[in-house]
Amino acid sequence: MGILLLYFSMLQGFNGTNGINGATGPTGGTGATGEEGDTGPTGPTGGTGPTGPTGCTGTASAPPNAVYTLGPDLQAFPQSQPWVSFDTRNAGTVSITSDNPRRGDGSLRLFTTGPADKAQVEGVYNVVGGAPLGTLGDLVAGSLSFEYNVPSASPVPAFRLVIVNSANAVVALVWERAYQTNPVPPLNVWVTEDMTNQNFWIRSNTHNYDNAVVPSNYQPLSVWATGFQGKDPSFGPSPVSTPPLTGADKIYAVQIGIGSGLAGSTTYVDTPMLKFGNGGASYTANFEVGPPPQPCT
């Protein structure tokens, strides 16, 4: 900014009176803006920050033929996993433990304390995506089995095939050890049960057709696939299971469980296996103990 100097003229006559003060000069204008300075040099790069926490375990669905571990594989229904706890009641529990391993370090443990309890798992496989496992006729042409170990005084688990019939209703063909004609297996050892040609009864119309009638309600899968119907004359709403099943009816899931109405027990299960013939798929599961997933926070 320019500077204006004000001079005050001191007019003083020689041996005379003081002169009059001079008038104030005008204010100077604003000076021109200076040039912008050059950009300074770039600063140094900062150091690496600390490592973040480990992420939690995901819950993506496992393939149908897989090793199933403790973690998300037995979560509550509805589910995103192929094997879940289903209709487990009161003090009943289902878990994968190392108590009685079969193929590896674990097996599925079904536990109840009394007749009010139930312990059951469901293998839903493709049900989440809406596709069936296969047809009843193709399973007849294939094979069906599972393994179990029954300690003293404990029941053998029931095995159920969940089917959607031609009326779009859900029914179940149920295998129980009590209705078979082959010898009773020993206790406290692992037993491989081939159910392909063994007897099943049907749950249909919200009713169990498992009573003793003639002809018997206990029939192999091959008979059910050709139109056999369960009968119970005492069940007024529907004395006959309807509609009859056919080989084209689709299987969507399997269930394995103990209870209800039975004494408290502990039973172990492993390696359920379904093999559909005529070019169909095969499904199996090996229950193993693994580290629990980290909680997501």
QUIVENHU-V367073 format. One record per helix or strand of 2 or more residues. SS is the DSSP state (@ for helix, = for strand). FROM is the first residue (numbers start at 1). TO is the last residue. If there is no record, write none. Layout:
# QUIVENHU-V367073
{{SS | FROM | TO} {SS | FROM | TO}}
This chain:
# QUIVENHU-V367073
{{= | 65 | 68} {@ | 71 | 74} {= | 83 | 85} {= | 93 | 97} {= | 107 | 112} {= | 118 | 123} {@ | 127 | 129} {= | 134 | 135} {@ | 136 | 140} {= | 143 | 150} {= | 158 | 164} {= | 170 | 175} {@ | 177 | 179} {= | 190 | 194} {= | 199 | 204} {= | 207 | 209} {= | 219 | 220} {@ | 221 | 224} {= | 250 | 259} {= | 265 | 275} {= | 282 | 287}}
